[in-house]
Amino acid sequence: MKKESFARVLLGLLDMRKQLIPVAKINNANKLIRAIHTNVLNKYTCLGFPQYRSCGIPVTCSMDVNSKSLILCIVKQNLQCPIYVRGKTSRHLDYSRVPKLLEEDLEEQHVRGSGPGGQATNKTSNCVVLRHRPTGIVVKCHETRSLWDNQRRAREILLRKFDNLINGEYSLESQERNVQSKHLDEKQRRKKKLAELKKAFKKREVSFILQLFYCDVKLNNK
């Protein structure tokens, strides 16, 4: 694909509302890429990364002028800003009650992990022990070999436990269980209804076959 067509497609994908400068006025690929960089990336930096934005991790974009390519860079600043980690989104869930985790309320330790993985696991301090001072909730996370991934995952687990402690039946985990239970009940209801329809259909078929049989017998007797 040519640079011009690639840049035009990229511009159309990044700005769905078509509020930027018209593409038809830009004929040069370099100018088009710079227009994407200055008009789109600076304005809509975090729109395409809600999962990182919700975690408080800023997302920045830069351009390599020599290769004329756009580079998206996730900036990790040791999670120094307020953390608000959301789980999977759903139109059935209410996120208005979800509490926020502040870094000043967290006490974090990095310890050595255990289990399979060799030296990368047993001799490196990539296991995260997170304690929430106001509530005393302690979370230990060593799901991956990456310290940053374990930090992020530990905060997600801590937020879920904090949400369950404060909101109880209105927490996200309880709401997800209720939604899943409703879906299961609806599935069972449809399955039962389908079984009843099949049973009624078989009954009608047997009755129709018996009627044909009796009619055939009467005709043969005559």
N, C-alpha and C positions, 0 to 999 in steps of 0.2 A: 504494500500500500504506500502511495506517495505521502510525503510529509504534509502536503497541503490537505489532502483528503483525510489523513489521520488526525490532523489538528482540528479540522472542521468537525469531524465526528466526536472528538474529545470535548470540544467546546459545546456541542449540542448535548452531550451526556452530562457535563458538569452544570450547565445552566438550563434546566428544563423549562423555566418560565420565560426564557427569551428576553430578559431585561438588560442584557449587555449590549455592547456596540454591535451593529449588524455585521454578519460574516461576509456579506457581499462586498463590503467596503475594504476588506483586507485581502490583498492578493499575494502578499509575501508570506512564506511559511514562518520565517523568523518573527515577523511582526505579529502573526497570528498566535504563535506560541507565547510571545511576551504578553499579548492581550489576555490570553488565558491565565497567565501567571498573575498579572496585576489586577485583573478585574474579577476573576473567579476565586482563585486560591486565597487571596487576602480577605475576601468577604465571606466565603463559605468554607472556612477551614475545617470546622468540626462537624458540618452537617452530615457528611458521609461516615462519620465515626461516632455514632451515639454511644456505643459500648465503652469507648475510651473517654468520651466526654463525661459520661455519668460517673466514671471512676475518678474524675478530677485530674485526668492525665491530659495535658494539652497536646494537640496534634498540629504540627506545622508542615508546610509544604515549601519546597525549594526547587529551583530549576538549574540544571547543568547547562550552561550556555554553550559549551563546546559541543556537546552531543545533542543539543536541542531536545532533551528529554525531561519530563517532569518526574520529580522524585518526591514521594510522600514519606515523611519521616515522623515517627512517633517519638516524641521527646519524653524521656523518663526522668523525672526530677525527684526521685526517691520518695514519691508520694507525700510531698510536704504540704499540699493543699488539702482542704476538707474533702473527705472521701464520702461518696454516696454511690454505692454499688447497687445496681438493680439487677434482678434476675430476668428471666425470659419474659417478654411482654406479652400481654394478652388483653383482648377487649373485655374479658370477663373479670379481670382483676382490678382491684382498687389500690392504687399506689399512694393515695393521699396520706395514709397513716404510717407509711414507712419512715422510721427514724433515720437520722443522719449520724454518721460516725465522724468525729473530729479527731484530728491527729494528736491534739494535746491531751485527749482522754485515753490514748492508747499507750501501752508499754510493750515494746517489741524487743525480742531477743532472737539471735541467730545461733543455733546450736547444731551440732553434728547429727546427721541422720543415721538411719540403719536400714538394712534390707539389701536387695540386689542392686547392683550398679557399680560395684568395685570402689576404686579410689575416689571417683567423682561423687559418690554418695557417702561413704564412710569417713572420709578424711577432709571433707569440706563442710563449712558451716552454712548450709543452704536450707536447713529446717527452720521454719519460722514459728516462734511461740509468741502469741499475741494475747495480751491481757487488757480488758476494758476496766479501767479504774473505777468508774461510778458503780458498776454492777458486779464487778469481780469475775466476769465471764472470762475463761481462759480457753484459747484455741491453739492447737498445734497442727501445723500443716507441712507435709513433706510429700506432696503428690508428684512433683516433678523435680528435676535436678536444677532447675533455674530458680535462683533466689527471688527474682522479681516476680515470676509466675506464682511462687508460693506465697509471697507477700499479698499479691492480688487475691489469690484464692482464700487465704486466711481471713482477709477482710470480708469477703463474700460470706464465708461461714459464720464469722462473728456477727455480721449484720443480720443474718437469718436468725441466729439464736437471740439476738437483742430484740428483733421484731417479735419473735414468739413470746419472749418474756413480757414485753410491754403490751402488745395488742391481743395476745391470746387467740381467740377464735377469729379475730379480724386480721390476723397476720397473713402475709402472702402465702406461706406454706399451708395454712388452714384453708385459705381460699382456693388454692390449687387442688387440695384434696377434695373440697366440696365440688369444684367444677368437674374433677375426674369422676367423682361418685355420681354426679348427675349424668355425665356422658355414659357411664357404665349402665345406669338405670335405663336411660333412653335406648341404649343398645339392646339390653335385655327385653325391653318392651317391644321393640321392633322385631326381635327374634321370635318372641312369643306370638306376636300377631302374624308373622309369616308362617309359623308352624300351624296356627289355627286356619289360615287361608289354605294351606296345603292339605290339611285334614278335610276341610269342607270340600275342596276340589276333588279329592279322591272319593269322598262319599257320593258326590254328584256323579262322578264317572262310573262308579260301581252301580249306582241306581239306574243310570242310563243304559248300561250294558245289560242289566237284568231285564229291563223293559224290552229291549231288543230281542233278548233270548225268549221271553215269554211270547212276544208277538210271532217269532219264528216258529215256536212250538205250536201255537194255535193255527197258524197257516198250514203246517204239515198235517195236523190232525184233521183239518177239513178236506 
